[in-house]
């Protein structure tokens, strides 16, 4: 049973707001309003945080909820590090890891909202 809703759609649009300038930054080296790695990391921090909070349903009570929160915290740390070291030779790599972390966190959260992990749990218990 799919339980995706309007919040998940809004989160997907926010993620598109990250992916589009990031792809342009990779291909062209700059985009309007996103001229360097530091600016892209800042945009991804704001939009990624908004996407995770908009999608909602984070919970410490389930294993998958704790996994989502763990991914979100590690990704937040990566974003802060990518912003701080944006002008170094590792700036692009850190930004790539950060954007990947955002997509991974959102993907796990989306699968959870879709009920995928609930179905796996039922299969494991023999129902």
C-alpha positions in Angstrom: 0.0 0.0 0.0 1.5 3.3 -1.1 1.2 6.1 1.3 3.0 8.9 -0.6 1.3 12.2 -0.3 1.6 15.9 -1.0 4.5 16.3 1.4 6.6 13.7 -0.5 5.8 15.5 -3.8 7.0 18.9 -2.3 10.1 17.2 -1.0 10.8 15.8 -4.5 10.5 19.3 -6.0 12.9 20.6 -3.4 15.4 17.8 -4.3 15.0 18.8 -8.0 16.0 22.3 -6.8 19.3 20.7 -5.6 19.9 18.4 -8.5 19.3 21.0 -11.3 22.0 23.5 -10.2 24.3 20.8 -9.1 24.2 19.2 -12.6 24.7 22.6 -14.1 27.7 23.3 -11.8 29.2 19.9 -12.9 28.7 20.5 -16.6 29.3 24.3 -17.0 31.2 25.1 -13.8 28.6 27.6 -12.7 24.9 28.3 -12.8 22.9 31.5 -12.2 22.9 32.2 -8.5 25.1 29.2 -7.9 28.6 30.2 -9.0 30.8 28.0 -6.9 31.0 25.0 -4.7 30.4 27.0 -1.5 27.2 28.5 -2.8 26.0 25.1 -4.1 26.7 23.5 -0.7 24.7 26.3 1.0 21.8 25.9 -1.4 21.8 22.1 -0.8 22.0 22.6 2.9 18.9 24.8 2.9 16.8 22.9 0.3 17.9 19.4 1.6 17.0 20.4 5.2 13.6 21.7 4.0 13.0 18.5 2.0 13.7 16.2 4.9 11.6 18.3 7.3 8.8 18.7 4.7 8.5 15.0 4.1 8.1 14.6 7.9 7.4 11.4 9.8 10.8 11.1 11.3 10.7 9.0 14.4 13.1 7.5 16.9 10.7 4.7 17.7 11.4 2.5 14.6 14.7 1.2 13.4 14.1 2.7 9.9 13.3 6.0 11.6 16.5 6.0 13.5 18.4 5.1 10.3 16.8 8.0 8.5 17.8 10.4 11.3 21.3 9.0 11.3 21.6 9.5 7.5 20.3 13.0 7.9 22.8 13.9 10.7 25.7 12.5 8.8 24.6 14.3 5.7 24.3 17.5 7.6 27.8 17.1 8.9 29.0 16.5 5.3 27.2 19.7 4.2 28.9 21.7 6.8 32.3 20.3 6.0 31.7 20.8 2.2 30.8 24.4 2.9 33.8 25.0 5.1 36.3 23.3 2.6 34.6 24.4 -0.6 37.7 26.3 -1.9 40.1 23.4 -1.3 41.0 20.7 -3.8 38.5 18.4 -2.0 35.6 20.8 -2.3 34.0 19.2 -5.3 34.4 15.7 -3.8 32.8 16.8 -0.6 30.0 18.4 -2.4 29.4 15.3 -4.4 29.3 13.2 -1.2 27.0 15.7 0.4 24.5 15.7 -2.6 24.7 11.9 -2.6 23.9 11.8 1.1 20.9 14.0 0.6 19.6 11.7 -2.1 20.3 8.6 0.0 18.5 10.0 3.0 15.5 11.1 0.9 15.4 7.8 -0.9 15.2 5.8 2.3 12.6 8.2 3.7 10.5 7.9 0.5 10.7 4.1 0.6 9.6 4.2 4.2 6.6 6.4 3.4 5.7 4.1 0.5 5.4 1.3 3.0 8.3 -0.7 1.4 10.0 -1.5 4.8 6.7 -2.5 6.4 6.2 -5.2 3.7 9.7 -6.4 4.3 9.0 -6.7 8.0 5.9 -8.7 7.3 7.8 -11.1 5.0 10.5 -11.7 7.6 7.9 -12.5 10.3 6.3 -15.1 8.1 2.9 -13.4 7.6 
